[in-house]
């Protein structure tokens, strides 16, 4: 839909805009200016206008932004007007937490099946979804529409699992394993490295400690 090349920084801010606008909708806010939105998000008003201008602007001078309309349009840009079928590979603590997070469904992401290699987990239920054996993965993917596969297995297993998923036709990988995946360019990968986030937090805390000395 959008031909223009959009920077990664802009794309990273779009979910924040969507989330903040959703909060405003819940408070029955009808319109908001870029200045007011900037104060809430701690992003400059100029940056907000530049970001949104990548997709057409959406604002009116002297009026600002219609909250409901902007929320809806950003949702479309993010693809949230589509329903996605999600499977989870790895039914450990993290996999279970993902399966139990009901807010995903509000965004259009539906966990359809969960897979694991552990006999202790196979056959158990997580929020009404029966954990299947990994041996059933290929057959399941070939017989069901799978848009996104969330990988929550150990990092030594993740590359092999990812390659198999791609071979069977999965084009969206949500990778929680602490390793980078080398996959074909037509496969979309989103890496969520939790330890990296903690290290960045540690760096920022260390800087604050240095400032206080």
N, C-alpha and C positions, 0 to 999 in steps of 0.2 A: 504493500500500500504506500509506504514512504520510501522514495527512491534515494533521498539525500542520505549521505553517510553521517551518522550521528555518533558523537564521541562517547566513549565508555563512561566518562564522568557524568554526562547528561543522563544516560540510561540508568546509572546508579542512583540518580536523584529522583527519577520518576516514581518508584515505589513509595518514597517518602512523601512526595506531593499527594499521591493517591491516598496514603494513610492519613495525612493531616486533613485533607479535604473530607475524608470519610468521617473523621472526628467532628468537623464543623457541621456536616450534614446531620449528625446525631444531635447536635445542639440547635438545630433549626436555623443555622446561619444561611442566609439567602445569597449574599454577595460579599466579596472581600477584595481589597486592593492588593497589589503586589507588595506595597509597603507593609500592610498588616500581616500578610502571609510571611514576609521576610522576618518579621519580629518573632513569629511563632517558630519558624524553621531554622533561624540563624543562618540564612542564606540571603545575600543582598537582593534587594528588589530588582536591580539591574540584571543580576544573574538569573532570577526567576523569569524575567521577561525574555532574556536571550534563550533560555532553555525552551520555553513554550513557543517562541517564534520559530524554532526548528520544525514545529508541527502545524504552524498556521497562526499562532498567537492566542486566539480564544478570548482576548479581553477587549473592552471598549473604553476608550479614553474618557475619563470623567466618571466612569461607572465601576471599573474594575472587572472582576471575574464573577460570573454566575457559578456558585459553588457546585450545584447539582450537575450543571452542564459540563463544567471542567472535570469534575470527578468521573463522569461518564466517558468523556472523550479520552482522558488519560487511561482509563480502564481498557478502552478499545485499543489504544496504542500498545498497551502491555499485553494485549491478547486475552484479557479477562472476560471478554464476551463469548469465549469459547470454553467448552467443557473438556477437561483433560483426564484421561484414564492413567492412573499412576499405579505402579507396582513397587514393592520394597523388597530388596534382596538383603537379608540380614535381619533376623527377628530378635536381636539382642536389645539392650536397654534403649539405644538410640532409635533403632527401627520401631520399637514399641511406642516410644514417645512420638514419633512422626505419625504412626497409625492412629494414635489417640488424640491427635491435635485436630479437633473438629473445625477450627477456623479455616483450614485449607478448603473445605467444601464451600464456604461462603465466597471464596475466590474462584471457584470452578475447578478445583483439583480434587479428584475422587480416588481414594485408595481402593483398588479393586482386589488386589491379592498380595500376599506376603510369602516369601520363600526363605528357607534356611536349611542348613545341613545337619543341625542337631536333632537327634532322635527325641530328646527331651522337649523340644519345642514343636516339632512336626505334629500336626493334629490338634494342637491347642488353638484357642481362639483369642484374637485381639480385637476388641470392639466389634464382635460378630463376624470377623474375617478369620477363616481357618488357615493356619500356617501350613503351606505345602512344602514338599521336599524339592530341593534344587533340581533334582532329576526331572521334575515336571515343567521346568521353566520353558524349554524349547517348545513343547507341545502347547503350553498355555499361550505363549506369544504368537505362535503361528495360527491359533484359533481365536484369538481375541485382539481387539484393537488396544495397543499399548502406546501411549504418547510419551510417557516419562517413566524412567526406571531410577529409583533412588537406591544408591549403593551405600550400605552401612556395614560393610564387611572389613576385616583387617586389611591394612595396606598391601600386604604381600598377595592377597587374593584379589584385590580390586581390579588390576589390569586384565587378568584372565577373565573375570566376570564381565567386565565392560566389553572386551573383544567378542565374547560370545553373544552378548545382548545385541551388539551392532550387527553381527553376522546374521542374527535372526530378524533384523529389521527395525530395531528400536533406534529412533533418531534423537531422543532427548535423554541426557544422562544428568542426574542430580547427584554429584559425587561428594560423599561425606568422609571418604577414606583419606587419610593424611598423605596423599601422593598425587602427583599430576598424571593425567591419563593422555596417552598419545593415540588419538583416534582420528578417523577420516574427517576432512573438512566439512562434509555434509552432515556431520553429527554435532548437535549443540550440547555443550558441556557447561554446567555451572558447578564450580568447586566451592564447597563450604568447609574450609579448614578451621575448625574450632580452636585448635592450638595457636594458629596464626593470630586469631583475634585476641586471644589472651596475651600473646607476646607483644602485640601492638599496645594493648592496654597497659602492660607492664612498662613498656618504653615511656608512655605518656606519664605514668605515675612516677617513674624514676626522674623524669624531667622536672616534675613539680617538686619532688623532694630536693633536687639540686637547687631550685629557685628559692626554697625556704631556708637553705643553709646560710 
